[in-house]
Amino acid sequence: MGKLKVYADRMSQPSRAILIFCRVNGIDFEEIKVDISKGHHLTPDFTEVNPLQKVPAIVHGNLKLSESHAILVYLASAFTGIADHWYPTELSRRAKINSVMDWHHSNLRNGAVNYVIHTTLAPALGRQLNPKAATEAEKVLLSSLKALEDFWLNGDDGGFLCDNTQPSVADLSMVCELMQLEVLDERDRSRILSPYKKVLQWIENTRTATNPHFEEVHNILYRVKKKFEQQRARTAETGTDPSNKMGGPSKM
């Protein structure tokens, strides 16, 4: 079928999940970088791969596929040697994984993405910060974290979603989602996450299970976090608004 091609921007949470999955499972692939901040996703070449102009996307032989959950399921099913815990063959376990991934998009992803954008990332995307939208997103995010704590992680201490003892594609996808909160002010991040002890442990469980690849793929996020910390420190010293100095799309 030819070598797998993964089109990704590492600032994209779903892109990171695909890259980590491939690395952890020894899948031979070519990473093709799509820098959203530079408009690479709008080019004719990438539009041919994914007419929706979103990352991640893959090409494997004649298959062109977008949507990260569909990609993860395909990779777990199409390549040999992938451990069963990633996407179980037993139908009831698989159904539970599908269930939490369906829940993810309209709940955790909706809240986390919009909160981070409207409190932090908007100026880097050429947009204004939006406190009202941030408040609404925070409600969704906190509700989602409570659902994770009380329902999705409410097993017999399996350590992962749906009472599993090893990570699934759902764990990887959703932990990568929450890692985007790293760019927030540390006090804000702690305020949001610290009440949810199971969630915090689950993040660490997934990180440990997929290292060193988890940390390597997230390096770009840690660099962005450091830049925001430096900006906040300068703001504290000068009293200037950093959002006025970050206009125009840039690669943070």
C-alpha positions as CSV (number, residue, x, y, z in Angstrom):
1,M,0.0,0.0,0.0
2,G,3.0,2.3,0.3
3,K,4.3,4.2,3.2
4,L,1.7,5.9,5.5
5,K,1.7,9.7,5.2
6,V,0.5,11.7,8.2
7,Y,-0.3,15.4,7.7
8,A,-0.1,17.1,11.0
9,D,0.5,20.3,12.9
10,R,1.9,19.5,16.3
11,M,0.1,22.5,17.8
12,S,-3.1,20.5,17.0
13,Q,-4.2,18.2,19.8
14,P,-5.6,15.5,17.4
15,S,-2.4,15.7,15.3
16,R,-0.3,14.9,18.3
17,A,-2.5,11.9,19.2
18,I,-2.0,10.4,15.7
19,L,1.8,11.0,15.8
20,I,2.2,9.5,19.3
21,F,0.1,6.5,18.4
22,C,2.2,5.8,15.3
23,R,5.5,6.1,17.2
24,V,4.4,4.0,20.2
25,N,3.3,1.2,17.9
26,G,6.3,1.3,15.6
27,I,4.3,2.2,12.5
28,D,6.5,3.3,9.6
29,F,5.2,6.7,8.5
30,E,6.2,10.0,7.0
31,E,5.2,13.1,8.9
32,I,4.3,15.9,6.6
33,K,4.1,19.2,8.5
34,V,1.1,21.4,7.9
35,D,1.7,24.8,9.6
36,I,-1.8,26.1,10.2
37,S,-0.5,29.5,11.3
38,K,1.1,29.9,7.9
39,G,-2.0,28.8,6.0
40,H,-0.5,25.5,4.8
41,H,-3.9,23.8,5.3
42,L,-5.4,26.1,2.7
43,T,-3.0,25.2,-0.1
44,P,-4.1,23.3,-3.2
45,D,-1.8,20.4,-2.4
46,F,-3.3,19.9,1.1
47,T,-6.8,20.5,-0.1
48,E,-6.4,17.6,-2.4
49,V,-5.6,15.4,0.6
50,N,-8.4,16.8,2.7
51,P,-10.9,19.1,1.0
52,L,-12.2,20.1,4.5
53,Q,-8.7,21.7,5.0
54,K,-8.3,20.3,8.6
55,V,-5.5,18.4,10.3
56,P,-4.8,15.7,10.9
57,A,-5.2,13.7,7.7
58,I,-3.5,10.6,6.3
59,V,-2.8,9.0,3.0
60,H,-2.3,5.2,2.9
61,G,-2.3,3.7,-0.5
62,N,-5.5,4.9,-2.2
63,L,-7.1,5.9,1.1
64,K,-7.3,9.6,2.1
65,L,-8.8,9.9,5.5
66,S,-9.5,12.8,7.9
67,E,-11.0,13.1,11.4
68,S,-8.7,12.0,14.1
69,H,-10.9,9.4,15.8
70,A,-11.5,7.7,12.4
71,I,-7.8,7.8,11.7
72,L,-6.9,6.2,15.1
73,V,-9.5,3.4,14.6
74,Y,-8.2,2.8,11.1
75,L,-4.5,2.6,12.2
76,A,-5.4,0.3,15.2
77,S,-7.2,-2.0,12.8
78,A,-5.1,-1.9,9.6
79,F,-1.6,-2.4,10.9
80,T,-0.4,-5.7,12.3
81,G,1.1,-6.0,15.8
82,I,-1.1,-3.3,17.4
83,A,-1.9,-4.4,20.9
84,D,-5.6,-5.2,21.4
85,H,-6.0,-2.7,24.3
86,W,-5.8,0.2,21.8
87,Y,-9.0,-0.7,20.1
88,P,-10.4,-3.9,21.5
89,T,-11.8,-6.6,19.2
90,E,-14.3,-7.7,21.9
91,L,-17.4,-5.8,20.8
92,S,-18.7,-4.6,24.2
93,R,-15.3,-3.1,25.1
94,R,-15.0,-1.6,21.6
95,A,-18.5,-0.1,22.0
96,K,-17.5,1.7,25.2
97,I,-14.4,3.1,23.5
98,N,-16.6,4.4,20.6
99,S,-19.0,5.8,23.2
100,V,-16.5,8.0,25.0
101,M,-14.9,9.1,21.7
102,D,-18.4,10.3,20.5
103,W,-18.9,12.1,23.8
104,H,-15.4,13.8,23.5
105,H,-16.2,16.0,20.5
106,S,-19.2,17.8,21.7
107,N,-18.1,18.0,25.4
108,L,-14.5,17.9,26.4
109,R,-13.1,19.1,23.0
110,N,-15.7,21.9,22.7
111,G,-14.9,23.2,26.2
112,A,-11.2,22.9,26.2
113,V,-10.5,24.3,22.7
114,N,-12.7,27.3,23.1
115,Y,-11.5,28.1,26.6
116,V,-7.9,28.0,25.5
117,I,-8.5,30.1,22.4
118,H,-10.6,32.8,24.0
119,T,-8.4,33.2,27.1
120,T,-4.9,32.7,25.6
121,L,-4.4,31.8,21.9
122,A,-6.7,34.2,20.1
123,P,-4.2,37.0,19.6
124,A,-1.7,34.5,18.1
125,L,-4.5,33.6,15.6
126,G,-5.2,37.2,14.7
127,R,-8.3,37.3,16.8
128,Q,-9.4,39.2,19.9
129,L,-9.7,37.6,23.3
130,N,-13.4,37.0,24.1
131,P,-14.1,36.9,27.9
132,K,-17.8,36.1,27.3
133,A,-17.0,33.2,25.1
134,A,-14.4,32.0,27.5
135,T,-16.9,32.0,30.3
136,E,-19.3,29.8,28.3
137,A,-16.5,27.5,27.3
138,E,-15.3,27.2,30.9
139,K,-18.8,25.9,31.9
140,V,-18.6,23.2,29.2
141,L,-15.0,22.3,30.2
142,L,-15.8,22.0,33.9
143,S,-18.9,19.9,33.2
144,S,-16.8,17.7,31.0
145,L,-14.1,17.2,33.6
146,K,-16.8,16.3,36.2
147,A,-18.2,13.7,33.8
148,L,-14.7,12.3,33.3
149,E,-14.1,12.2,37.1
150,D,-17.5,10.8,38.1
151,F,-18.4,8.5,35.1
152,W,-15.8,7.7,32.5
153,L,-13.0,7.2,35.1
154,N,-15.3,5.8,37.8
155,G,-14.1,2.1,37.5
156,D,-12.2,-0.1,39.8
157,D,-9.0,1.9,39.6
158,G,-8.1,0.5,36.2
159,G,-6.3,3.7,35.5
160,F,-7.7,4.5,32.1
161,L,-11.1,5.2,30.5
162,C,-13.9,2.7,30.8
163,D,-12.1,0.8,33.6
164,N,-9.3,-0.4,31.3
165,T,-5.9,-1.2,32.7
166,Q,-4.1,0.0,29.5
167,P,-4.6,3.0,27.3
168,S,-7.0,3.0,24.3
169,V,-7.2,5.3,21.4
170,A,-9.7,7.3,23.4
171,D,-7.3,7.8,26.3
172,L,-4.6,9.1,23.9
173,S,-7.0,11.4,22.1
174,M,-8.5,13.0,25.2
175,V,-5.3,13.4,27.1
176,C,-3.8,15.2,24.2
177,E,-6.9,17.4,24.3
178,L,-6.3,18.3,27.9
179,M,-2.6,18.9,27.4
180,Q,-3.5,22.1,25.5
181,L,-4.3,23.6,28.9
182,E,-0.5,23.8,29.4
183,V,-0.5,27.2,27.6
184,L,-2.8,28.7,30.3
185,D,-1.5,30.7,33.2
186,E,-0.4,28.1,35.7
187,R,-2.8,29.4,38.4
188,D,-5.7,29.2,36.0
189,R,-4.7,25.7,34.8
190,S,-4.4,24.5,38.4
191,R,-7.8,26.1,39.4
192,I,-9.4,24.1,36.6
193,L,-7.7,20.7,36.9
194,S,-6.8,20.4,40.6
195,P,-10.2,19.4,41.9
196,Y,-10.2,16.3,39.6
197,K,-7.8,13.9,41.1
198,K,-8.7,10.9,38.9
199,V,-8.3,13.1,35.8
200,L,-4.9,14.2,36.9
201,Q,-3.8,10.7,37.6
202,W,-5.2,9.5,34.3
203,I,-3.2,12.2,32.4
204,E,0.0,10.9,34.1
205,N,-0.9,7.3,33.4
206,T,-1.3,8.0,29.7
207,R,1.9,10.0,29.6
208,T,3.8,7.2,31.3
209,A,2.3,4.5,29.1
210,T,3.3,6.4,25.9
211,N,6.7,7.9,26.8
212,P,9.2,8.9,25.5
213,H,7.1,9.7,22.5
214,F,4.4,11.6,24.4
215,E,7.0,14.1,25.7
216,E,8.8,14.4,22.4
217,V,5.7,15.2,20.4
218,H,4.5,17.7,23.1
219,N,7.8,19.6,23.0
220,I,6.3,22.3,20.8
221,L,3.5,22.9,23.3
222,Y,6.1,23.2,26.1
223,R,8.0,25.8,24.1
224,V,4.7,27.8,23.5
225,K,4.0,27.5,27.3
226,K,7.4,29.1,28.0
227,K,6.8,31.9,25.6
228,F,3.5,32.7,27.2
229,E,5.1,32.6,30.7
230,Q,7.7,35.1,29.5
231,Q,5.0,37.4,28.1
232,R,3.0,37.3,31.3
233,A,6.2,38.2,33.3
234,R,6.8,41.2,31.0
235,T,3.2,42.2,31.4
236,A,3.5,42.1,35.1
237,E,6.6,44.3,35.0
238,T,5.3,46.9,32.5
239,G,1.6,46.7,32.9
240,T,1.1,46.4,29.1
241,D,-1.5,44.2,27.5
242,P,0.3,41.3,25.6
243,S,-2.8,40.8,23.4
244,N,-2.0,44.2,21.7
245,K,1.5,43.0,20.8
246,M,0.6,39.6,19.2
247,G,-1.6,40.6,16.3
248,G,-1.5,38.5,13.2
249,P,-1.1,34.8,12.9
250,S,2.2,33.5,14.1
251,K,3.7,30.2,15.0
252,M,3.9,30.4,18.8
